[in-house]
């Protein structure tokens, strides 16, 4: 009996049969022509499954590391605006539109390889998911990271859309140290997408590569409705307007939006809408019906200030405000 892997969860299944783990069948998976086919093996060890999500400059594949026998995510640089593939994957290599080859490799070096190498040098501070491998193939490049636990959005669905504060604050605690370490390395503008933040052993982890590599994406997110969560909702004013002056306080805002989303099940209006509506609703309650302590409510309110100078200036400041100084009894912790 021939065996294959389920493209949805990468469990081994008999060819032509439904997966006993997730209930899906290989034939159920529909992909765009520029996706590499499930079953593709890269670098002699990474077996690709379904595409988890895609952005303007990259595709993220659920994959199995055949050497380590564990699930990973393989991220491919591929700009569908500059290149395409045939339905069979075209052998893997991109076919370029018109004279876009030079631009493709310019973007690959500037916005993918340089970012991936910078993140790889940081390593994996506690609370972050680092890059394990980086390699060329198919006339493009790939990096690999662990994919353990459950995406936060899926965890929220299991919880009925909300996480109570007594559970959320201990879960989120590792993110503060991880983000502080990344900030020390000059990494700002994190993506707090619930599709990418992972829940592992009851703690939240952020991919160290979860950074905006493409400035155009901000404009794309602001341009209209999308089937996925709007990343622009996590952006403070200085990021949405593309101005200078971004720093740790930029991610302070994004993390506060993420925690608010977990507490309430709803995304806040984007910062521009909040700015224009602020005079009409100065005492707006971001967390109706949520039993926050005064410390938590005051700390999150400050983190959501529209002006950078009104927020905490570092993750350490935000952590101390919400949890108390290290070594003291922390409010909201288990």
C-alpha positions as CSV (number, residue, x, y, z in Angstrom):
1,X,0.0,0.0,0.0
2,X,1.4,3.3,-1.0
3,X,1.6,6.0,1.7
4,X,1.5,9.7,1.4
5,X,1.2,12.7,3.7
6,X,-2.0,14.7,4.5
7,X,-1.4,18.2,3.1
8,X,-3.4,19.7,6.0
9,X,-1.6,18.2,9.0
10,X,1.2,16.1,7.4
11,X,0.2,12.9,9.1
12,X,1.1,9.8,7.0
13,X,-2.0,8.3,5.3
14,X,-2.7,5.5,2.8
15,X,-2.8,7.0,-0.7
16,X,-6.4,8.0,-1.7
17,X,-7.8,7.7,1.9
18,X,-9.0,10.3,4.3
19,X,-6.6,11.4,7.1
20,X,-7.5,9.7,10.4
21,X,-6.1,12.6,12.3
22,X,-7.8,15.7,10.8
23,X,-10.4,14.0,8.7
24,X,-9.3,15.7,5.4
25,X,-8.4,14.0,2.2
26,X,-5.4,14.9,0.0
27,X,-7.8,15.5,-2.9
28,X,-9.7,18.2,-0.9
29,X,-6.8,20.6,-1.0
30,X,-7.1,23.3,-3.6
31,X,-4.1,25.5,-4.3
32,X,-3.2,28.4,-6.5
33,X,-0.9,27.6,-9.4
34,X,2.0,29.4,-8.0
35,X,2.0,27.3,-4.8
36,X,4.5,24.4,-4.7
37,X,2.6,21.1,-4.8
38,X,2.1,19.2,-1.5
39,X,4.7,16.4,-1.3
40,X,7.5,18.7,-2.7
41,X,10.8,18.0,-0.8
42,X,13.2,20.9,-0.4
43,X,16.9,20.7,0.7
44,X,16.5,16.9,0.8
45,X,14.6,17.1,4.1
46,X,11.6,19.5,4.2
47,X,8.3,17.9,2.9
48,X,5.8,20.6,2.0
49,X,2.1,20.5,2.8
50,X,-0.5,23.2,2.5
51,X,0.1,26.9,2.4
52,X,-0.7,28.4,5.8
53,X,-0.9,32.0,4.4
54,X,0.7,34.2,1.9
55,X,1.8,37.8,1.7
56,X,3.1,40.0,-1.2
57,X,6.6,38.6,-0.9
58,X,6.4,35.2,0.7
59,X,4.5,31.9,1.0
60,X,4.4,30.0,4.3
61,X,4.1,26.2,4.0
62,X,3.2,23.8,6.7
63,X,6.0,21.3,6.4
64,X,7.6,18.2,8.0
65,X,11.3,18.1,8.7
66,X,12.0,14.5,7.7
67,X,15.4,14.4,9.5
68,X,14.0,15.7,12.9
69,X,10.5,14.2,12.3
70,X,8.7,17.3,13.4
71,X,6.4,19.9,12.0
72,X,8.0,23.2,10.8
73,X,7.0,26.1,8.7
74,X,9.0,26.7,5.5
75,X,8.8,30.3,4.2
76,X,9.5,30.9,0.5
77,X,10.3,34.2,-1.2
78,X,7.9,34.4,-4.1
79,X,6.3,37.6,-5.4
80,X,3.3,36.8,-7.4
81,X,3.4,40.3,-8.9
82,X,6.8,39.6,-10.5
83,X,6.6,35.9,-11.3
84,X,4.4,32.9,-11.7
85,X,4.5,29.1,-11.9
86,X,2.5,26.5,-13.8
87,X,-0.1,24.3,-12.1
88,X,2.4,21.5,-11.7
89,X,4.8,23.9,-9.8
90,X,6.8,24.6,-13.0
91,X,9.7,22.6,-11.6
92,X,9.7,25.0,-8.7
93,X,11.6,27.8,-10.4
94,X,9.7,31.1,-11.0
95,X,8.8,32.3,-14.5
96,X,9.2,36.0,-14.6
97,X,6.8,38.5,-16.0
98,X,8.4,40.7,-18.8
99,X,11.6,42.2,-17.5
100,X,10.9,41.6,-13.8
101,X,13.7,39.1,-13.1
102,X,16.1,41.9,-11.9
103,X,13.5,43.3,-9.6
104,X,12.7,39.9,-8.2
105,X,16.3,39.3,-7.1
106,X,16.6,42.8,-5.8
107,X,13.6,42.2,-3.6
108,X,14.9,38.8,-2.6
109,X,18.2,40.2,-1.4
110,X,16.9,43.4,0.2
111,X,13.7,42.3,1.8
112,X,14.1,38.6,2.4
113,X,17.7,37.4,2.8
114,X,18.9,40.5,4.7
115,X,15.9,40.3,7.1
116,X,16.2,36.5,7.5
117,X,20.0,36.7,8.2
118,X,19.4,39.5,10.7
119,X,16.8,37.5,12.6
120,X,18.9,34.3,12.4
121,X,21.8,36.2,14.2
122,X,19.5,37.1,17.0
123,X,18.7,33.5,17.7
124,X,15.7,32.4,19.7
125,X,15.2,34.4,22.9
126,X,12.6,32.9,25.3
127,X,9.2,33.6,24.0
128,X,10.3,33.9,20.4
129,X,10.5,31.4,17.6
130,X,13.7,31.7,15.7
131,X,14.9,30.7,12.3
132,X,16.5,27.2,12.1
133,X,17.6,27.0,8.5
134,X,18.1,29.3,5.5
135,X,18.9,27.9,2.0
136,X,18.6,28.6,-1.7
137,X,16.5,26.4,-4.0
138,X,14.3,26.8,-7.2
139,X,16.2,30.0,-8.0
140,X,14.8,31.6,-4.9
141,X,15.3,31.3,-1.1
142,X,13.7,29.7,1.9
143,X,13.9,29.8,5.7
144,X,12.6,27.4,8.2
145,X,11.2,27.8,11.7
146,X,9.6,25.6,14.3
147,X,5.8,25.3,14.2
148,X,4.8,24.0,17.6
149,X,1.6,24.5,19.5
150,X,-1.5,26.2,18.0
151,X,-2.0,29.5,16.2
152,X,-3.6,32.0,18.6
153,X,-6.6,32.4,16.3
154,X,-7.3,28.7,16.5
155,X,-6.8,28.7,20.2
156,X,-9.3,31.6,20.5
157,X,-11.9,29.6,18.5
158,X,-11.5,26.7,20.9
159,X,-12.1,29.1,23.8
160,X,-15.2,30.6,22.3
161,X,-13.5,33.8,21.0
162,X,-12.2,35.2,24.3
163,X,-9.5,34.5,26.9
164,X,-10.2,35.7,30.5
165,X,-7.6,38.1,32.0
166,X,-6.6,35.6,34.7
167,X,-5.5,33.2,31.9
168,X,-4.3,35.7,29.3
169,X,-1.8,37.7,31.4
170,X,0.2,34.7,32.4
171,X,0.1,33.4,28.8
172,X,1.3,36.7,27.4
173,X,4.2,37.2,29.9
174,X,6.9,35.6,27.8
175,X,6.2,38.1,24.9
176,X,7.6,41.0,26.9
177,X,11.1,39.5,27.3
178,X,11.1,38.2,23.7
179,X,10.2,41.6,22.2
180,X,12.6,43.4,24.5
181,X,15.4,41.2,23.2
182,X,14.4,41.8,19.6
183,X,14.2,45.5,20.2
184,X,17.8,45.5,21.6
185,X,18.8,44.1,18.2
186,X,17.0,46.9,16.4
187,X,14.0,44.9,15.4
188,X,10.7,46.9,15.5
189,X,7.4,46.8,13.7
190,X,6.3,43.3,14.8
191,X,3.2,41.7,13.3
192,X,0.8,40.7,16.0
193,X,-1.4,38.7,13.8
194,X,-3.3,36.0,15.7
195,X,-2.5,33.7,12.7
196,X,1.2,33.9,13.5
197,X,1.4,34.2,17.3
198,X,1.5,30.7,18.7
199,X,0.3,29.1,21.9
200,X,2.7,26.5,23.2
201,X,2.4,24.8,26.6
202,X,0.0,27.5,27.7
203,X,2.3,30.4,26.7
204,X,2.3,32.9,23.8
205,X,5.3,32.9,21.5
206,X,6.0,35.3,18.6
207,X,8.1,34.3,15.6
208,X,11.3,36.3,15.5
209,X,10.7,36.6,11.7
210,X,7.2,38.0,12.3
211,X,8.3,41.4,11.0
212,X,7.0,43.6,8.2
213,X,9.5,43.0,5.3
214,X,7.5,45.0,2.8
215,X,6.4,48.6,3.3
216,X,3.8,48.2,0.5
217,X,1.9,45.8,2.7
218,X,0.9,48.5,5.0
219,X,-0.7,50.4,2.1
220,X,-2.3,47.2,0.8
221,X,-3.9,46.5,4.3
222,X,-5.4,49.9,4.3
223,X,-6.7,49.7,0.8
224,X,-9.9,47.7,1.4
225,X,-11.5,44.6,3.0
226,X,-9.6,41.4,3.4
227,X,-10.6,37.8,4.2
228,X,-8.1,37.7,7.0
229,X,-7.6,39.8,10.1
230,X,-6.6,43.3,9.1
231,X,-3.0,43.9,10.3
232,X,-3.6,47.6,10.1
233,X,-5.7,47.3,13.2
234,X,-2.5,46.6,15.1
235,X,-0.6,49.6,13.7
236,X,-0.3,52.8,15.7
237,X,-0.5,56.2,14.0
238,X,3.2,56.5,13.3
239,X,3.3,53.2,11.5
240,X,0.1,53.7,9.5
241,X,1.3,57.1,8.3
242,X,4.7,55.8,7.3
243,X,6.4,58.4,9.3
244,X,9.7,58.2,11.1
245,X,9.9,57.9,14.9
246,X,9.0,54.2,15.3
247,X,10.6,52.3,18.2
248,X,9.7,50.0,21.0
249,X,6.6,52.1,21.7
250,X,5.3,51.1,18.3
251,X,5.2,47.4,19.4
252,X,3.8,48.4,22.8
253,X,0.7,49.6,20.9
254,X,0.5,46.4,18.8
255,X,0.8,44.1,21.8
256,X,-1.9,46.0,23.7
257,X,-4.2,45.7,20.7
258,X,-3.5,42.0,20.6
259,X,-4.3,41.5,24.3
260,X,-7.5,43.6,23.9
261,X,-8.5,41.3,21.0
262,X,-7.9,38.2,23.1
263,X,-9.9,39.7,26.1
264,X,-12.9,40.9,24.1
265,X,-13.0,38.9,20.9
266,X,-13.1,42.1,18.8
267,X,-10.5,44.2,17.1
268,X,-10.2,47.8,18.0
269,X,-10.8,50.4,15.2
270,X,-7.6,51.3,13.5
271,X,-5.6,54.2,14.9
272,X,-6.7,56.7,12.3
273,X,-10.3,56.1,13.0
274,X,-9.6,56.3,16.7
275,X,-7.9,59.6,16.2
276,X,-10.8,61.2,14.4
277,X,-13.3,59.8,16.8
278,X,-11.3,60.5,20.0
279,X,-12.9,63.9,20.8
280,X,-16.4,62.4,20.5
281,X,-15.7,59.4,22.8
282,X,-12.8,60.4,25.2
283,X,-13.9,57.9,27.8
284,X,-14.4,54.9,25.5
285,X,-14.3,51.6,27.3
286,X,-12.0,49.2,25.3
287,X,-12.9,46.2,27.5
288,X,-16.6,46.2,28.2
289,X,-17.6,43.5,30.6
290,X,-14.0,42.3,31.1
291,X,-13.0,42.0,34.8
292,X,-9.6,43.7,34.6
293,X,-7.8,44.9,37.8
294,X,-7.1,48.6,38.1
295,X,-3.4,48.0,37.3
296,X,-4.3,46.1,34.1
297,X,-6.8,48.6,32.9
298,X,-4.5,51.6,33.5
299,X,-1.6,49.8,31.9
300,X,-3.4,48.8,28.8
301,X,-5.0,52.2,28.5
302,X,-1.5,53.8,28.5
303,X,-0.2,51.3,26.0
304,X,-3.0,52.2,23.6
305,X,-2.4,55.9,23.7
306,X,-2.5,57.3,20.2
307,X,0.6,59.4,20.6
308,X,4.0,57.7,20.9
309,X,5.1,59.9,23.8
310,X,2.0,58.9,25.8
311,X,2.8,55.2,25.7
312,X,5.3,53.2,27.5
313,X,8.7,53.7,25.9
314,X,9.9,50.1,26.3
315,X,8.6,46.6,26.9
316,X,10.2,46.7,30.3
317,X,8.1,49.7,31.3
318,X,4.9,48.0,30.0
319,X,5.7,44.8,31.8
320,X,6.3,46.6,35.1
321,X,3.1,48.5,34.8
322,X,1.0,45.4,34.2
323,X,2.8,42.8,36.3
324,X,4.8,44.7,38.9
325,X,8.5,44.8,39.2
326,X,10.4,41.5,38.8
327,X,10.7,39.7,42.0
328,X,7.5,41.1,43.4
329,X,4.1,39.3,43.4
330,X,2.8,39.9,39.9
331,X,-0.8,40.8,39.3
332,X,-2.6,38.6,36.9
333,X,0.0,35.8,37.0
334,X,-0.5,32.3,38.1
